[in-house]
Each structure stands twice: as C-alpha cells, then as structure tokens.
C-alpha cells in the first residue's frame, strides 16, 4: 500500500486533497500534516512513499521541508502545491529536485494525474471492446484468478475473482461485497483494468449469473426512471457551478419523473428567477415535508424577499446563500455579504454571516476541484474578502484575472483591492512567511517586450504580494525575498534592474543590506528604493547617505510606487 503525506496549513485544502487521494485508489493510504515540522515528525516515524506539500506554511515552510527531504529522504518524491505558478518557482523547485507542481485551487483530476505520474501502477493492461459483464463471463469460463479495477465517471471499484468465481468487491461509494459488485456492474462506459492478485476472503456467496441478472434488472429500472437521483445530483452540481440554464433543464426533467421529490423542488426554487414561481415550488415542497428546517429557511428568505421586492417579479440569487434579491443589489439582505467591490465596500466589511460564507467557500472549493470555473474563483475571492481574509482574497482575485485576462471587470476589481491594500496599513500587517510568486499579467501599459526585473525585499507577505501584482500588471518581472540573507541569495541567482528594500527586516536591517550591495562591484550600480513604515527627515538622510536612490513610506500609493520605479529603471 502506497502512503502519501499531504502537508498544508489550510484545513479545507488539506481535507479536499486527502479525500480525493483516499478515494482515488485503494492502494493509497493518506497521512496529513499542517506544517513542515509536523511533516518531519511523520517522516521520521512512518514509511512515506510520496509527499504532497504546500509552500506557504507557518513554523516550517515548504522550501524548508523540501530541503529536509533532499538531505534525509532523498528517495521520497514530492509534488508541490502553490497559489501561483511562475518560472521563478519552477526554477527554484527544480533546483531542489521537484519536477511536479500544481496550482491552487487545484482540480481533483489534475492532482490524481500528477500522483499517477509519480507512481508506476502494477497494471497488466486495459481491456477494450468488451462490456464488464461479458468479460466477467469469460473469466468464469477460463477459471482465472485476478483483480479488476473499474473506473466510470470518476468512480472507482475493484472486483476480485478466484478460479473464475467472484469472491469480493468494493467501491469508493462505501459499498462492499455483493452490493458493490452489482453497483459496479450498473456503471456506464466502464474502463476495465487487469491488476495483480490480491489475497481476499470470500464475502460473496451468490453465483456470478445471479449478480449479473440483478445488475441488469437494476439498470433497466434506472433507465425507465431516467437516471433517478443521479440526474438531480448532476443538476445540483451544475447549479453550484452557476450553470443555471443547464441545471434548470435537468431539474425540470427530473421533477416530471419524480414530482414527489422534496429535494428536487427545493433546488428548483433556488435556480429560477421569478418570485411567483419560487413561491409555487416551495409550496409543492411544503406538501411533501412541511416541517423540514431547510424548507423553513427558504420560506423565511422568500417572505423577506417579497417584502423588499415591490412589484418587480424578477430576482437574482445571492451566490452565497441563494437569497432571491433585487437584480441591482450590491449586498445580500439575508447573509449581509457584499457581492462585489463597490465604492463603499471596504468601509462596510465585517457584518456578513460567517457560517454561510464558510459553507459557500467549501462549496466553491469543490466546484473548482471539479472544473475550471471563473465564477467559482471570483465568488470564492469575494467570500474571503467579506471575511477579511486579505491574502486569500488577493491570491484568488489574481488567479481569476489570469484565468480570464480579457474581462475588464475582474481586472478592475483586482486593481481596486490592490490599491486599497497598498494604501491601508491595517491590511498589510501580516507577518506570515510566504514563498509564492504571483507572476505577471501584463496589460497595455507594459514598458517593453523585454521585462525589467525588480527584487522586492520585504518581510510582510501581504505587502510583497501587493507590490508583485502592482508591478506585474505594468509588465515587470518580480522576484521576492523575505529577509536580507534571502535577498543576497536572489542577487546572486539573477541580477535585477532595481531593488525595493524595506528597512525593518529580521536578521539584518535594510541599511546593512544596502551597504553590502553598494560595496559590491557587480551590484553597486543597481538603483535601490527604500520602502518602510518609518517616516522622518533623519531616516531619509540616512538612506541617501547609504546609497539609496529614493525613499518611500508605507502604506504607499501604487501609482506613486510605479512612477518612482519608472524614474530609475
């Protein structure tokens, strides 16, 4: 059994990755750690075959963990998860022997593919041109002993045969024995893989013919009712991904077949935009289960909406709690979440319903894990912003723009967030270490086809990220360093065209770093702009005497920062 260690300080990401890997193959055992130090303890005490790690973590970050792996567990491969992919990160990881990395939020299939590339499966090949039922009958005639691994629409099952007899089965839906075998035989477009022999105890006493007949009967029943609850589940997934038209078509079809489905009427009420139709759908749900808490909450929302709507029957849906509200609403009256960044946005945060937003965050994380979805990325960003999770919001907004660079609305929203964070000291006070590089999204104002390089030396992760995004949008290539030693290392790796240098740094302050730079014949002519929260005439004089080209104070105006850099680069 292969053991995978997943390391990430975000519990939701940790859980999603662990669940995806645990359900993808019965050969995988998943261990978890919330930082590099916990991971080290596990590596020292348990056998691990693969490490999947984040880069940004407290206590010990991903780079330190990778260094520990290269020194002490050189044979254990690793996959890195990062908020942003960039050439710089790829280069640094390659130096540490890491070839694979995936961007967060990740898609589950991408994660599984990367893991599959690492592990060479003990497979004897795939079977093509036969249905699973026909192939099992052939195995029975040949009296073969083998294991079949079955895949269908993201589901995985195993069927165990001994001397041609079906002795056991299991699937990732939690079923085992005869029920699992029948369920697997009902799957459509099954991919059959022959695998090595497993030692299994018999749990199935029925004959193969009995199981095949029962599976055929269930498939016929499923075909007659149009797919049953699978159709509703797919409609819900479409609705969660904001594919409302397709979701509505599917639910209407489902409700024609199952008009007594309480869940079906609840979800239908959530994705239609006419207030009168919503009321009709909820009345039908009430006839089925009138005291259900979920229904009572939806009725409460409808009553509140009708009091506010007036004569307009058309509504839009809150992307977080499904509340039906006026089309031009900027804030949900029910969960009090803001729907986008507007003029009074930053002055009115802190009142949203945390429970609803956290549930929405988990929902959109699942959507992103299934598909590349711009809406899910955007509303995930807004949800984090409503909760004043500044770094998470900034990361996700930047990813949204990268996924859809031609949509001006996303670029404008990102720019508004960056400007606010740059000019508001309260959002730039984080001291957590971070190693991701936000990369670049050059716009029409790019300086030239050849990007100029700026080294940003700053211990605040949020300030580094704000600067990196601000300069990236202007066509600059940004390299980051958290302290003086890392800054000197970056200088040796790649000579920048300009250095932005904070004064108050751990280990070595900005003045000391500046003096080292200016005393070096190779680097002394690189312009250095001092950037610090300190203000005052004496600090500016000290910076000038030490050789700085300019002195800017935090919080800063992004426009002034860019203008100052353009002056010297």
C-alpha positions as CSV (number, residue, x, y, z in Angstrom):
1,X,0.0,0.0,0.0
2,X,1.4,3.4,-1.1
3,X,1.4,6.1,1.6
4,X,1.0,9.8,0.7
5,X,1.8,12.6,3.1
6,X,-0.3,15.7,2.4
7,X,1.1,18.9,4.1
8,X,-0.9,22.2,4.1
9,X,-1.9,24.7,6.8
10,X,-5.3,25.3,5.2
11,X,-7.6,22.6,6.7
12,X,-10.1,22.8,3.8
13,X,-7.4,22.2,1.2
14,X,-5.9,19.5,3.3
15,X,-9.2,17.7,3.6
16,X,-10.1,18.0,-0.1
17,X,-6.7,16.7,-1.1
18,X,-6.8,13.9,1.4
19,X,-10.3,12.8,0.5
20,X,-9.5,12.9,-3.3
21,X,-6.4,10.7,-2.8
22,X,-8.0,8.4,-0.3
23,X,-10.9,7.7,-2.7
24,X,-8.9,7.5,-5.9
25,X,-7.2,4.2,-5.3
26,X,-7.5,1.5,-2.6
27,X,-3.7,1.3,-2.7
28,X,-3.3,4.8,-1.2
29,X,-3.0,5.5,2.5
30,X,-3.2,9.2,3.2
31,X,-1.4,11.0,6.2
32,X,-1.8,14.7,6.9
33,X,0.2,17.5,8.5
34,X,-0.5,21.2,8.9
35,X,3.1,22.4,8.7
36,X,6.6,21.3,7.8
37,X,7.5,20.5,11.4
38,X,4.6,18.0,11.8
39,X,5.6,16.5,8.4
40,X,9.1,16.0,9.7
41,X,7.9,14.1,12.7
42,X,5.7,11.8,10.5
43,X,8.6,11.2,8.0
44,X,10.8,10.2,10.9
45,X,8.3,7.8,12.4
46,X,6.3,6.4,9.4
47,X,7.0,4.9,5.9
48,X,6.0,7.5,3.3
49,X,6.1,7.0,-0.5
50,X,5.2,10.5,-1.7
51,X,5.0,14.0,-0.2
52,X,2.4,16.5,-1.4
53,X,3.2,19.9,0.2
54,X,2.2,23.5,0.1
55,X,4.9,26.1,0.0
56,X,3.4,28.8,2.3
57,X,3.1,27.4,5.9
58,X,3.8,28.6,9.4
59,X,6.5,27.0,11.7
60,X,8.3,25.5,8.7
61,X,7.5,26.3,5.1
62,X,7.5,24.1,2.0
63,X,11.0,25.0,0.9
64,X,12.5,24.1,4.3
65,X,10.6,20.8,4.2
66,X,11.9,20.1,0.7
67,X,15.4,20.8,1.8
68,X,14.9,18.4,4.7
69,X,13.6,15.7,2.3
70,X,16.6,16.1,0.0
71,X,19.0,15.6,2.8
72,X,17.3,12.9,4.8
73,X,14.8,11.1,2.5
74,X,16.3,11.5,-1.0
75,X,14.3,8.6,-2.4
76,X,10.9,10.1,-1.5
77,X,9.4,12.0,-4.5
78,X,7.4,15.2,-3.9
79,X,4.7,17.3,-5.5
80,X,4.3,21.0,-4.6
81,X,1.0,22.8,-4.3
82,X,1.3,26.6,-4.8
83,X,-1.1,29.5,-5.1
84,X,0.7,30.8,-8.2
85,X,2.8,29.1,-10.8
86,X,5.7,31.0,-12.2
87,X,9.1,30.5,-13.9
88,X,10.9,31.5,-10.8
89,X,9.1,29.0,-8.6
90,X,9.6,26.3,-11.3
91,X,13.3,27.1,-11.3
92,X,13.7,27.0,-7.5
93,X,11.8,23.8,-7.2
94,X,13.9,22.2,-10.0
95,X,17.0,23.1,-8.0
96,X,15.5,21.1,-5.1
97,X,14.7,18.1,-7.3
98,X,10.9,18.8,-7.6
99,X,9.5,18.3,-11.1
100,X,5.8,18.4,-10.4
101,X,3.8,21.2,-9.0
102,X,0.1,22.2,-9.2
103,X,-1.6,25.5,-8.7
104,X,-4.2,26.0,-6.0
105,X,-7.1,25.9,-6.0
106,X,-6.5,22.6,-7.8
107,X,-8.7,20.3,-9.8
108,X,-9.0,16.8,-8.4
109,X,-8.3,15.2,-11.7
110,X,-5.1,17.2,-12.1
111,X,-4.0,16.1,-8.6
112,X,-4.7,12.5,-9.4
113,X,-2.9,12.7,-12.7
114,X,0.2,14.1,-11.1
115,X,0.2,11.3,-8.4
116,X,-0.3,8.7,-11.2
117,X,2.8,10.0,-13.0
118,X,4.8,9.6,-9.8
119,X,3.6,6.1,-9.0
120,X,4.0,3.4,-11.7
121,X,1.0,1.2,-11.2
122,X,1.4,-2.5,-11.2
123,X,-1.0,-3.0,-14.1
124,X,-1.2,-5.8,-16.7
125,X,-3.2,-3.6,-19.1
126,X,-6.6,-2.4,-20.1
127,X,-9.5,-4.3,-21.6
128,X,-11.1,-2.8,-24.7
129,X,-14.1,-3.8,-26.8
130,X,-15.9,-5.8,-24.0
131,X,-18.5,-4.9,-21.5
132,X,-17.7,-5.7,-17.9
133,X,-20.5,-8.3,-17.8
134,X,-19.1,-10.1,-20.9
135,X,-15.6,-10.0,-19.6
136,X,-16.6,-11.5,-16.2
137,X,-18.3,-14.4,-18.0
138,X,-15.1,-15.0,-20.0
139,X,-13.1,-15.0,-16.8
140,X,-15.5,-17.5,-15.3
141,X,-15.1,-19.9,-18.3
142,X,-11.3,-19.6,-18.2
143,X,-11.3,-20.0,-14.3
144,X,-8.8,-17.1,-13.9
145,X,-7.7,-15.6,-10.6
146,X,-7.2,-11.8,-10.9
147,X,-8.3,-8.4,-9.7
148,X,-10.2,-5.9,-11.9
149,X,-10.0,-2.2,-11.3
150,X,-13.1,-0.4,-12.8
151,X,-13.4,3.3,-13.5
152,X,-16.5,5.2,-14.5
153,X,-17.2,8.9,-14.3
154,X,-14.7,9.5,-11.6
155,X,-15.9,6.5,-9.6
156,X,-13.5,3.6,-8.8
157,X,-14.3,0.0,-7.9
158,X,-12.5,-3.3,-7.5
159,X,-13.8,-6.8,-8.3
160,X,-11.9,-9.8,-7.0
161,X,-12.1,-13.2,-8.8
162,X,-10.6,-16.6,-7.7
163,X,-10.6,-19.5,-10.1
164,X,-13.3,-17.7,-12.1
165,X,-15.6,-17.1,-9.2
166,X,-16.5,-13.6,-8.0
167,X,-15.5,-13.7,-4.3
168,X,-15.4,-10.0,-3.3
169,X,-16.0,-6.4,-4.5
170,X,-15.7,-2.9,-3.2
171,X,-16.2,0.7,-4.5
172,X,-15.4,4.2,-3.4
173,X,-19.1,4.8,-2.5
174,X,-18.6,2.7,0.6
175,X,-20.2,-0.5,-0.6
176,X,-18.6,-3.9,-0.4
177,X,-19.4,-7.5,-1.2
178,X,-22.4,-8.3,-3.4
179,X,-23.9,-4.8,-3.3
180,X,-20.7,-3.3,-4.5
181,X,-20.4,-5.8,-7.4
182,X,-24.0,-5.1,-8.5
183,X,-23.4,-1.3,-8.3
184,X,-20.2,-1.6,-10.3
185,X,-21.9,-3.6,-13.0
186,X,-24.6,-0.9,-13.3
187,X,-21.9,1.8,-14.1
188,X,-21.9,3.1,-17.7
189,X,-18.9,3.2,-20.0
190,X,-16.7,1.3,-17.5
191,X,-13.0,1.2,-18.1
192,X,-11.6,-2.3,-17.1
193,X,-8.0,-2.7,-15.9
194,X,-6.5,-6.1,-15.0
195,X,-4.3,-5.8,-11.9
196,X,-2.2,-8.1,-9.7
197,X,-3.6,-10.8,-7.5
198,X,-4.9,-9.8,-4.0
199,X,-5.4,-12.0,-1.1
200,X,-9.1,-11.6,-0.3
201,X,-11.5,-13.5,1.9
202,X,-14.7,-14.6,0.2
203,X,-17.7,-12.3,1.0
204,X,-19.9,-13.1,-1.9
205,X,-21.8,-16.5,-2.0
206,X,-24.1,-15.8,-4.9
207,X,-23.3,-17.0,-8.3
208,X,-21.9,-14.7,-11.0
209,X,-25.1,-15.3,-13.1
210,X,-27.3,-14.2,-10.2
211,X,-25.3,-11.0,-9.7
212,X,-25.3,-10.3,-13.5
213,X,-29.1,-10.7,-13.6
214,X,-29.7,-8.5,-10.6
215,X,-27.4,-5.8,-12.1
216,X,-29.3,-6.0,-15.4
217,X,-32.6,-5.6,-13.6
218,X,-31.4,-2.5,-11.8
219,X,-30.0,-0.9,-14.9
220,X,-33.4,-1.4,-16.6
221,X,-35.2,0.2,-13.7
222,X,-32.7,3.1,-13.7
223,X,-33.2,3.5,-17.5
224,X,-37.0,3.6,-17.1
225,X,-36.9,6.4,-14.4
226,X,-34.4,8.4,-16.4
227,X,-31.4,8.0,-14.0
228,X,-33.2,8.8,-10.8
229,X,-31.3,10.8,-8.2
230,X,-28.1,10.8,-10.3
231,X,-29.9,13.3,-12.5
232,X,-30.7,15.5,-9.5
233,X,-27.2,15.3,-8.2
234,X,-25.8,16.4,-11.6
235,X,-28.3,19.3,-11.6
236,X,-27.1,20.4,-8.2
237,X,-23.5,20.3,-9.3
238,X,-24.4,22.4,-12.3
239,X,-26.3,24.9,-10.1
240,X,-23.3,25.2,-7.7
241,X,-21.1,25.9,-10.7
242,X,-23.5,28.7,-11.9
243,X,-24.6,26.7,-15.0
244,X,-28.2,27.7,-14.2
245,X,-29.8,27.1,-17.6
246,X,-28.5,23.5,-17.9
247,X,-29.3,22.9,-14.2
248,X,-32.9,24.1,-14.7
249,X,-33.4,21.9,-17.8
250,X,-32.2,18.9,-15.9
251,X,-34.3,19.5,-12.7
252,X,-37.4,20.1,-14.8
253,X,-36.9,16.8,-16.5
254,X,-36.2,15.1,-13.1
255,X,-39.4,16.6,-11.5
256,X,-41.5,15.3,-14.4
257,X,-40.4,11.9,-13.5
258,X,-40.3,12.4,-9.7
259,X,-42.9,15.1,-8.8
260,X,-42.8,13.9,-5.2
261,X,-39.1,14.8,-4.7
262,X,-38.7,17.3,-1.8
263,X,-35.0,17.9,-2.6
264,X,-35.9,18.5,-6.3
265,X,-38.5,21.2,-5.5
266,X,-36.1,22.9,-3.1
267,X,-33.3,23.1,-5.7
268,X,-35.7,24.2,-8.4
269,X,-36.8,27.1,-6.2
270,X,-33.2,28.2,-5.9
271,X,-32.3,28.5,-9.5
272,X,-35.4,30.1,-11.0
273,X,-35.6,33.9,-11.1
274,X,-39.4,34.6,-10.9
275,X,-40.6,35.3,-7.4
276,X,-44.0,33.8,-8.1
277,X,-42.5,30.6,-9.5
278,X,-40.3,30.3,-6.4
279,X,-43.3,30.5,-4.2
280,X,-45.1,27.8,-6.2
281,X,-42.0,25.5,-6.0
282,X,-41.7,26.0,-2.2
283,X,-45.5,25.3,-1.7
284,X,-45.0,21.9,-3.5
285,X,-42.0,21.1,-1.3
286,X,-44.1,22.0,1.8
287,X,-46.8,19.5,0.8
288,X,-44.1,16.8,0.9
289,X,-42.2,17.8,4.0
290,X,-43.7,20.9,5.7
291,X,-41.5,20.9,8.9
292,X,-38.1,20.4,7.2
293,X,-35.6,23.0,8.6
294,X,-34.2,23.6,5.1
295,X,-37.6,24.4,3.7
296,X,-38.5,26.7,6.6
297,X,-35.3,28.7,6.0
298,X,-36.2,29.0,2.3
299,X,-39.7,30.2,3.1
300,X,-38.2,32.8,5.5
301,X,-36.0,34.0,2.7
302,X,-38.9,34.2,0.3
303,X,-41.0,36.2,2.8
304,X,-38.2,38.7,3.4
305,X,-37.6,39.0,-0.4
306,X,-41.3,39.7,-1.1
307,X,-41.3,42.5,1.5
308,X,-38.4,44.1,-0.3
309,X,-39.1,43.4,-4.0
310,X,-42.2,45.5,-4.6
311,X,-43.8,44.9,-8.0
312,X,-40.8,43.5,-9.8
313,X,-41.1,39.7,-10.1
314,X,-37.6,39.1,-11.4
315,X,-34.8,38.4,-9.0
316,X,-31.1,37.5,-8.9
317,X,-29.6,35.0,-6.5
318,X,-27.1,35.6,-3.7
319,X,-24.0,33.5,-4.7
320,X,-23.5,32.5,-1.1
321,X,-27.0,31.8,0.5
322,X,-29.3,31.6,-2.6
323,X,-31.4,34.5,-1.3
324,X,-33.7,36.0,-4.0
325,X,-32.9,39.7,-4.2
326,X,-33.2,42.7,-6.5
327,X,-31.2,42.5,-9.7
328,X,-29.2,45.6,-8.9
329,X,-28.4,44.6,-5.3
330,X,-24.8,45.1,-4.2
331,X,-25.2,43.3,-0.8
332,X,-27.4,40.4,0.2
333,X,-30.0,41.4,2.8
334,X,-30.1,37.9,4.3
335,X,-26.4,36.9,4.8
336,X,-25.2,40.5,4.6
337,X,-22.4,39.6,2.2
338,X,-21.2,42.1,-0.4
339,X,-21.4,40.7,-3.9
340,X,-18.6,42.7,-5.5
341,X,-16.2,45.5,-4.7
342,X,-18.1,48.8,-4.9
343,X,-17.5,52.4,-3.7
344,X,-18.4,51.8,0.0
345,X,-17.2,48.1,0.1
346,X,-14.1,48.4,2.2
347,X,-15.8,50.7,4.8
348,X,-18.6,48.2,5.5
349,X,-17.0,44.8,5.9
350,X,-17.3,42.6,9.0
351,X,-21.1,42.1,9.2
352,X,-21.5,39.1,6.9
353,X,-22.7,35.7,8.3
354,X,-19.5,33.7,8.8
355,X,-21.3,30.3,8.8
356,X,-23.0,30.9,5.5
357,X,-19.7,32.2,3.9
358,X,-17.6,29.3,5.2
359,X,-20.2,26.9,3.7
360,X,-20.1,28.8,0.4
361,X,-16.2,28.7,0.4
362,X,-16.3,24.9,0.8
363,X,-18.9,24.7,-1.9
364,X,-16.9,26.7,-4.4
365,X,-13.7,24.8,-3.5
366,X,-15.5,21.6,-4.5
367,X,-16.6,23.3,-7.8
368,X,-13.0,24.4,-8.6
369,X,-11.8,20.9,-7.8
370,X,-14.1,19.6,-10.5
371,X,-13.8,22.2,-13.3
372,X,-12.1,25.4,-14.4
373,X,-14.8,27.8,-13.4
374,X,-14.3,31.6,-13.5
375,X,-17.5,32.3,-11.4
376,X,-16.4,29.9,-8.7
377,X,-12.9,31.6,-8.5
378,X,-14.5,35.1,-8.4
379,X,-17.1,34.4,-5.7
380,X,-14.6,32.4,-3.7
381,X,-12.5,35.6,-3.8
382,X,-15.4,37.8,-2.7
383,X,-16.3,35.3,0.1
384,X,-12.8,35.5,1.6
385,X,-12.9,39.3,1.2
386,X,-16.2,39.5,3.1
387,X,-14.5,37.6,5.9
388,X,-11.4,40.0,5.7
389,X,-9.1,37.1,4.7
390,X,-6.9,39.6,2.7
391,X,-4.2,37.3,1.5
392,X,-6.6,34.5,0.4
393,X,-8.7,37.0,-1.5
394,X,-5.7,38.6,-3.2
395,X,-4.4,35.2,-4.3
396,X,-7.8,34.2,-5.7
397,X,-8.5,37.5,-7.4
398,X,-5.2,37.3,-9.2
399,X,-5.9,33.8,-10.3
400,X,-9.3,34.9,-11.6
401,X,-7.7,37.6,-13.7
402,X,-5.1,35.1,-15.0
403,X,-7.9,32.7,-16.0
404,X,-9.9,35.4,-17.8
405,X,-7.5,38.2,-18.7
406,X,-9.8,39.8,-21.3
407,X,-12.6,40.5,-18.8
408,X,-12.1,44.1,-17.6
409,X,-14.4,43.8,-14.7
410,X,-12.1,41.2,-13.0
411,X,-9.0,43.4,-13.7
412,X,-10.7,46.5,-12.3
413,X,-11.8,44.6,-9.1
414,X,-8.3,43.3,-8.6
415,X,-6.9,46.8,-9.1
416,X,-9.3,48.2,-6.5
417,X,-8.3,45.6,-4.0
418,X,-4.6,46.1,-4.6
419,X,-4.9,49.9,-4.3
420,X,-6.8,49.5,-1.0
421,X,-4.4,47.1,0.5
422,X,-1.4,49.2,-0.6
423,X,-2.8,52.4,1.0
424,X,-4.3,50.8,4.1
425,X,-1.8,49.7,6.7
426,X,-4.3,47.5,8.5
427,X,-4.5,45.1,5.6
428,X,-0.7,44.9,5.2
429,X,0.3,44.0,8.7
430,X,0.5,40.2,8.2
431,X,3.9,38.7,9.2
432,X,3.3,35.1,8.0
433,X,6.1,33.9,5.6
434,X,5.1,33.1,2.1
435,X,7.0,31.9,-0.9
436,X,4.7,32.0,-3.8
437,X,5.3,34.4,-6.7
438,X,2.1,35.9,-8.1
439,X,3.6,36.1,-11.5
440,X,2.7,38.7,-14.1
441,X,-0.4,39.8,-16.0
442,X,1.0,42.5,-18.4
443,X,-1.5,45.0,-19.8
444,X,-1.4,47.6,-22.5
445,X,0.8,49.7,-20.3
446,X,3.7,47.2,-20.3
447,X,7.0,49.0,-20.5
448,X,8.6,46.9,-23.3
449,X,8.7,43.4,-24.8
450,X,11.7,42.6,-22.5
451,X,10.6,42.7,-18.9
452,X,12.6,44.6,-16.4
453,X,13.4,42.7,-13.1
454,X,12.6,44.1,-9.7
455,X,13.8,42.5,-6.5
456,X,11.3,43.1,-3.6
457,X,12.9,42.7,-0.2
458,X,10.0,42.8,2.4
459,X,9.1,40.6,5.4
460,X,5.3,41.3,5.1
461,X,3.9,38.7,2.8
462,X,0.8,40.8,2.0
463,X,2.9,43.9,1.1
464,X,5.2,41.7,-1.1
465,X,2.1,40.3,-2.9
466,X,0.5,43.7,-3.4
467,X,3.8,45.1,-4.9
468,X,4.2,42.0,-7.0
469,X,0.7,42.2,-8.5
470,X,1.0,46.0,-9.0
471,X,4.3,45.7,-10.8
472,X,3.3,42.6,-12.7
473,X,0.4,44.4,-14.2
474,X,2.8,47.0,-15.5
475,X,5.0,44.4,-17.2
476,X,7.7,44.0,-14.6
477,X,9.2,40.6,-13.6
478,X,9.2,40.4,-9.8
479,X,11.5,38.4,-7.5
480,X,10.8,38.3,-3.8
481,X,12.9,37.9,-0.7
482,X,11.7,37.8,3.0
483,X,15.0,38.9,4.7
484,X,18.5,40.1,4.0
485,X,20.1,36.7,3.5
486,X,17.4,35.6,1.0
487,X,17.9,39.0,-0.8
488,X,21.6,38.4,-1.2
489,X,20.9,34.9,-2.5
490,X,18.5,36.3,-5.0
491,X,21.0,38.8,-6.2
492,X,23.5,36.0,-6.9
493,X,20.9,34.0,-8.8
494,X,19.6,36.8,-11.0
495,X,20.8,40.4,-11.3
496,X,17.7,42.7,-11.0
497,X,17.3,46.1,-12.7
498,X,16.0,47.7,-9.4
499,X,15.7,46.8,-5.7
500,X,12.8,47.7,-3.5
501,X,14.2,47.4,0.0
502,X,12.4,47.5,3.4
503,X,14.3,48.9,6.3
504,X,12.8,46.9,9.2
505,X,13.7,43.3,8.4
506,X,14.5,40.2,10.5
507,X,18.2,39.1,10.9
508,X,19.6,42.0,9.0
509,X,18.1,45.5,8.5
510,X,17.8,47.3,5.2
511,X,20.7,49.7,5.9
512,X,23.1,46.8,6.4
513,X,21.8,45.1,3.2
514,X,22.2,48.4,1.3
515,X,25.8,48.9,2.5
516,X,26.7,45.3,1.3
517,X,25.1,45.9,-2.1
518,X,26.8,49.2,-2.6
519,X,30.2,47.8,-1.6
520,X,29.9,45.1,-4.3
521,X,31.4,46.0,-7.7
522,X,28.8,43.9,-9.5
523,X,25.7,45.2,-7.8
524,X,26.6,48.7,-6.7
525,X,25.0,50.5,-9.7
526,X,21.6,48.8,-9.2
527,X,19.2,51.6,-8.0
528,X,17.7,50.9,-4.6
529,X,14.4,52.4,-3.4
530,X,14.0,52.2,0.4
531,X,10.4,51.2,1.4
532,X,9.4,51.3,5.1
533,X,6.7,52.3,7.5
534,X,9.2,54.7,9.2
535,X,8.9,58.3,8.2
536,X,11.1,61.3,9.0
537,X,13.8,63.5,7.7
538,X,16.7,61.7,9.5
539,X,15.7,58.3,8.1
540,X,15.6,59.8,4.6
541,X,19.1,61.3,5.1
542,X,20.4,58.0,6.4
543,X,19.1,56.2,3.4
544,X,20.5,58.7,1.0
545,X,23.9,58.6,2.7
546,X,23.9,54.8,2.5
547,X,23.3,55.0,-1.3
548,X,19.6,54.6,-1.8
549,X,18.1,56.3,-4.9
550,X,14.7,57.1,-3.2
551,X,12.8,56.7,0.0
552,X,9.0,55.8,0.1
553,X,6.9,55.2,3.2
554,X,4.2,52.6,3.8
555,X,1.3,52.5,3.3
556,X,2.0,53.6,-0.3
557,X,0.1,54.8,-3.3
558,X,0.6,52.2,-6.1
559,X,0.7,54.9,-8.7
560,X,3.5,56.7,-6.9
561,X,5.4,53.5,-6.5
562,X,5.2,52.8,-10.2
563,X,6.2,56.3,-11.1
564,X,9.2,56.2,-8.8
565,X,10.4,52.9,-10.2
566,X,10.0,54.2,-13.8
567,X,12.1,57.2,-12.8
568,X,15.1,54.9,-12.2
569,X,14.6,51.9,-14.4
